[in-house]
Amino acid sequence: MRVPASSANLGPGFDSLGLALGCYDEVEVAVTDDGLVVEVDGAGAEWVPRDESHLVVRSLRASFDALGERQPPGLRLRCRNAIPHSRGLGSSAAAAVAGAAAAAALAGRDLEAETAALLQVTASMEGHADNAAASLLGGFVIAWNSGERYDAVRIDAHPSLRPVLLVATARSSTKTTRGLLPDQVPLADAAFTGSRTALAVHAFTARPELLMNATEDRLHQGYRRPAYPRSAELVDALRAGGIPATISGAGPSVLAVLTAGTPPDQVPGDLVNEAFTVCPMPVDTAGVQVSGDDG
C-alpha cells in the first residue's frame, strides 16, 4: 500500500484543516505463523523502532481491536519511507493510517466502509484528525472532534493548486511546539483567525486567488516562532514577495501554495538556503491506497 504525506493547519485552520500531498510511504504487511519482523528503509530508518512500539504496528493492532478482529499470530512489516520525519509533513499520521488500512485489508474489510472507524483509531493516536484524515481520504479535509469522536469531510482541492514544500533540514517536536501555545488568546485574534479559516476552505477549493488572505493566522504560528525562527522568517519573506505561505503543521517545514502558471522556481532562490530543500508536491487526490500484494 501507499499512504500520502500531509500539511496541516494551512495557516489559520489549527487542528482542523489538512491537505494530502504527493509524497508517499510504501508499506507491505503480511501475516506469519508467529512473531514480528519489521524492516524499514528510507526516511527515519536510523531511529524508528523495529518492535511492537513501531507506529504502524501499534495502529494495526489497535485497528484489529476496533474492528473486533482477532490479532494475527505474527506479522512481517516492510516500510519504505519517503515522508520526512519530524518536519511537519504528517509522517506519524501516515504511519498510523498505513497500519489502520493494513488491518482492514488483512481482515477482509472494505476500506471505504470502515473509514469512520479507522479515523477514530488514527486520530486518537495523534490527538487531532487533520493529518490523519488527509492521509486517509486524500484531497483537502476539514476535521473536527465531538467529545470522544473524530470526524472529517473531504473536499476536492482546486485543480490549479501547485504546493511547494520548503522542507527543513532541522527536525521539530510537535510536543515542544504545542507547549508554546497559550491557554487563552485575545478575542480579536480568535475572531480574525476564525474568519480566515472559513475563507481558507473557500480559497483552497474554489477561489485560489484568495489564498494570501486565507492563509493568515493569529492563533498559533506567532507563539511558535521561537521553535523555528528561520522557518518563520522564510514565511514572512515569501508572503512579502506575494507568495501565500505558512508553516506546515507543527513545522519546521514551510508550505508555499502556488497555482498553475507559477512554476516552483517562482520561489526566490535567495530566500532558500541550506536549511531548506525545495520540494514540489502535488495534491494527492486518492488518500491511502491498498493493493492485494501487501499480504
N, C-alpha and C positions, 0 to 999 in steps of 0.2 A: 504494500500500500504506500501511498504518498500523502503527506499532510503539509499544508502550506504554512508559511510564516504569517505574521500579522503585525499591524501597527495599531495600537490602542490609543484612546483619548482623542486623537486627531485635533488637538488643541483644547477646546472647551469641554469636550464630552467625557469628563473624568469617569472612569469605570463604566461607561455606557455606550461609547461608540468604538467601532473597530472596522478595520479594512484588511481583508485577506490579500496576501502578496505572493507573487510567483517565485518563491524560493522554497524549496521543499526538502523535508527529511523523508527518507525512504526506510520503511520498516518491514521486515519479514518475521512472521511468528508461526511456529509450528508446535503442535502438541507432541510430547515424547512420553516414554514409559515412566520416567521418574527424573527428578532433579531439575535444576535450572542452569541454562547456559546463556550467557549474554555476551554478544560481540558488538563492538562499537568502532566505527571508522568515521573520520571527519571531525567536524566541529565538536569540541568538548571531549574528544576521545581520551585526552590525557588525564581528565579528572572525574568523569562520571563513574558511578559505581557499577559493578558487574554482578550485584547480588539482588536480593529481594527489595532493596531500597531504591533500585533504579526506577525512575518515574514512570516509564512505560509499563513496567511490571506492576507497580503499585496501582496504577489506573486500571490495568487489565483485571487484576484481582478484585478491585472494588467494583468494577463493572459486572463481573460474573456474579458477585453477590447481589448487586442491584437488580440484575435480570433474573435472579432466582435460579441460577445455574450452579452446578457443582464445579468446584475448582478442578482443573486438569491435573493429572498425576505428575506431569513435568512439562517444561516449556523450553524451547530454543528460540532465542531472540537475536536478530541481527539488525543493527541500526546503521544507516549511512546518513550522517547528519550534514546538512548544508546550512541550516539556520544558525547564525552566530549565537553563542550563549552569552547571557547576561549583557546584552546590548540593546534591549528594548524592542526586540522583534518577535516576542512571543514564543521563544523556544520551549519554555516549560509547558505552556498551554498546548503547543503542538505535540509534545511528548504525551501529555495526558490524553489528548484526543486520539492519538495513534493507539494507545493502549485500550481505550474505550471501544474504538472501532474494531480493533482486533478481537476483543471479547465477543462483540456482537456477531462478527463473521464466524468465529470458531463455534459459537453456539447455534449457528444456522439462522440467525435472526436477520430480518430486513433492516438495513441501517437507517433508512428514512423513517420507518415506523418506530424505531427506538431512539430517534434523535432527542426527544424531550428527556427521556431517562438518562441518556448519556451526557446530556448537558448538565444535569444535576451533579453527576459524578465529577466531571471535569472542572466545572465552575467552582464546586466546593473545594477542590484541591487548590484552586487559585485564590479563592476568596472573592472573586468577581468574574463576570461572564464575558466580558468584551473580547478578550483574546481567544478564549476557548470557542465562543460562538462563531467568530470569524474563521478559525481553522476548521471547525465542524461544518459550517454552512457555506463558506465562501462569500465573496462579494462584500458589500457594505452592511454592517449589522448594527442594530440598536438592541442593547441588552439591559435588563433590569432585574432587581431582586424584590420579591414579595414575601417578606418574612423568611421562611425556610426554603422557598422555591426560587429558582432562577429561570428566566425566560428570555427569549431573543426573537427578533424578526429579522429576516434578510431582505434587503432591497438591492436591486441592480445598481451598481455604481455607474456613473455617467461614462459612456464609452470613450470619451475623449481624455479621460484621466491617464496620466503617464507618471506614476510615482517614481521618485528617485530617492533612494536611501543614502545618506551620508553615514556609513557605518563606522562607528568609533573603534579605535584600536583598544581603548580603555574599556574595562568592564564596570558594571554598576550593579548594586544590590537593590532590589525592589523594597526590601525591608528597611534599608537605610533611607531611601528617598521618601518612603511613606512616613518615616519618623520625623521628617522635616515639616510635615503639614500641620497647620494649626487645627485645634478643635472647632474654632469659630472663625468666620471671615466677615468683613463688613457687608452689610446688606446691599450696598451699591455694587460691590464686586460680584455678589451672588446673582443679582438681577442682570448685570452685564453678561456674565457667563451663561446664564440661562437663555438669554436671547440669542447668544452666539451658538449655543448648542442646537437650538431649534433651526437656526439659519444653516448650520453645518449639514444637517440632514438634507435640506433643500439643495445646498451647493454641491455636495458630493454626488447627488443622484440626478439633479435636473439642471442646475444653474452654476456650472463651474466658474463662471466669471465672478461669482460672489465669494470665491474661496479665500481671498485675502481677508475680508472682514469676518468670514465664517470661522477662521482658524485662530482668532484672537482668544486669549484666555486670561482671566484674573484669579482663577481658583487654585491652581496648583503649581504651574511652571515657575512663577516668580519665587515662591517659597523654596523651590528645589534648586535654585541656581547654585548655591554653594556646593552641591554634589556634582555638578557638571558645568563649571564656568565656561569652558571652551565651547561646549555644545550650545549653551545659552547665547554666547557671543555670535556663534555661527547662525543661529536662528535669527538674531537681531540683524545681522548683516544681510542675510538672504531677503528678509522682509523689507529692509531698507532699499534693496535692489528690485523690489516688485515681485518677488517670488514667494508665494504662500508657503510657510514653513512652520513646523512645530517640533517639539521633542517627541520622539517615537516612544510611546509607552512610558516606562519609568526611566528611559534614557540608557546610556548617553548618546545613542544614535539620533540622527535628525532626519525627519521626513520632509522632503520638498515635493509639493504637489504641482507638477507641470501638466500641461494639456497638449493634445495633438497639435503639431505645428511648432512646438517649442522643444527642440531636442535636448537630451541630457546635458550637452555641452553648454546649455544656457546657464548652468550653474557655474559662476565665475571661478576660474581656476585659482585665482589669487586668494579666494576665500577658503579653499580646501587644501590643508597641509597634510603632513604625515600623520596627523592624529585622526584622519578620516579617509575612507575609501568610497568613491562614488560608485554606487551600485543601482542602476535602473532595475526596478522590479515591477512588472505589470500587475494589474489587479488580477487575483485568482478568482475565477467565477464558479468553481465547482466544489471547493471545500475538500475534505478528506475523501480519497478515492481508494477503494478496496478491490483487489483482484483475487481470483481463486488461487493464484500461485503463492499466496502468503501462508498457506498451511492448512 
